[in-house]
């Protein structure tokens, strides 16, 4: 799995592609294959200012991306199996909502 990591606070030049192991699917989790990962204002603020947030994201390295769109590829045993192959919007759980997107017509 490829992720994008921020390694210091020097803006966009601080981003690196990193190969990481595929995460395990826990009982309550949903595994999403991401197709779009936008850069949002939260990411931009955090790229150059370690004090832009009081969250754990002030620590480096960190995976960027607090929102995106993708397709559900696996679900935990406590999740609805009908979610598999559905397109979803996701964002950081501390300030977000989630919903299933309809397929484009």
C-alpha positions as CSV (number, residue, x, y, z in Angstrom):
1,X,0.0,0.0,0.0
2,X,1.3,3.5,-0.9
3,X,0.8,6.3,1.5
4,X,2.0,9.9,1.5
5,X,4.0,11.0,4.6
6,X,4.9,14.4,5.8
7,X,8.5,14.2,7.2
8,X,9.1,17.9,8.2
9,X,7.4,21.3,8.2
10,X,8.9,22.6,4.9
11,X,5.7,22.6,2.9
12,X,5.0,20.4,-0.1
13,X,8.7,19.4,-0.5
14,X,8.3,17.5,2.8
15,X,6.0,14.9,1.3
16,X,7.2,11.4,0.5
17,X,5.7,8.3,-1.0
18,X,6.0,5.4,1.4
19,X,5.3,1.7,0.9
20,X,3.5,0.3,4.0
21,X,1.8,-3.0,4.8
22,X,-1.9,-3.3,4.1
23,X,-3.8,-2.6,7.3
24,X,-5.6,-5.4,9.1
25,X,-9.4,-5.3,9.0
26,X,-10.6,-5.2,12.6
27,X,-14.2,-6.2,13.7
28,X,-15.5,-2.6,13.3
29,X,-13.4,-1.3,10.5
30,X,-13.9,-0.7,6.8
31,X,-11.0,-1.0,4.3
32,X,-11.2,1.5,1.5
33,X,-9.1,1.6,-1.7
34,X,-8.6,5.3,-2.2
35,X,-9.0,6.8,-5.6
36,X,-9.1,10.5,-4.8
37,X,-7.2,12.1,-1.8
38,X,-7.6,15.9,-2.0
39,X,-5.4,18.4,-0.4
40,X,-7.6,20.3,2.0
41,X,-6.9,23.5,4.1
42,X,-6.1,21.4,7.2
43,X,-3.3,19.6,5.3
44,X,-1.9,22.8,4.0
45,X,-1.8,24.5,7.5
46,X,-0.1,21.4,9.0
47,X,2.6,21.3,6.2
48,X,4.3,24.4,7.4
49,X,3.2,25.0,11.0
50,X,3.6,22.3,13.7
51,X,1.3,24.4,16.0
52,X,-1.5,24.6,13.5
53,X,-3.3,21.8,15.3
54,X,-3.5,20.6,18.8
55,X,-4.1,17.0,17.6
56,X,-1.6,14.2,17.5
57,X,-0.8,15.3,13.9
58,X,1.9,17.7,15.2
59,X,4.1,14.7,15.5
60,X,6.1,13.6,12.4
61,X,6.2,11.6,10.2
62,X,2.5,11.6,9.7
63,X,0.2,10.3,6.9
64,X,-1.5,13.2,5.1
65,X,-5.1,13.2,4.0
66,X,-8.1,13.8,6.2
67,X,-10.7,13.2,3.5
68,X,-11.1,11.3,0.3
69,X,-13.2,9.1,-2.0
70,X,-12.7,5.4,-2.7
71,X,-14.3,2.0,-2.9
72,X,-14.9,-0.4,0.1
73,X,-12.8,-3.5,-0.4
74,X,-13.3,-5.3,2.9
75,X,-15.3,-4.9,6.1
76,X,-15.0,-6.2,9.7
77,X,-17.5,-8.7,11.0
78,X,-19.5,-6.0,12.8
79,X,-20.1,-4.1,9.5
80,X,-22.6,-4.6,6.8
81,X,-21.2,-6.8,4.0
82,X,-23.3,-4.9,1.5
83,X,-20.8,-2.1,1.8
84,X,-18.2,-4.0,-0.2
85,X,-17.8,-2.5,-3.7
86,X,-19.7,0.7,-2.7
87,X,-18.2,4.1,-3.4
88,X,-17.7,6.1,-0.2
89,X,-16.6,9.5,1.0
90,X,-14.5,9.5,4.1
91,X,-12.9,12.0,6.4
92,X,-11.2,12.2,9.7
93,X,-13.6,10.7,12.3
94,X,-13.2,13.4,14.9
95,X,-15.0,16.0,12.8
96,X,-16.7,14.2,10.0
97,X,-19.6,12.3,8.7
98,X,-19.6,9.3,6.3
99,X,-22.1,8.3,3.7
100,X,-22.4,6.0,0.7
101,X,-22.2,7.9,-2.6
102,X,-24.5,6.8,-5.4
103,X,-22.9,5.4,-8.5
104,X,-22.6,7.9,-11.3
105,X,-25.3,7.6,-14.0
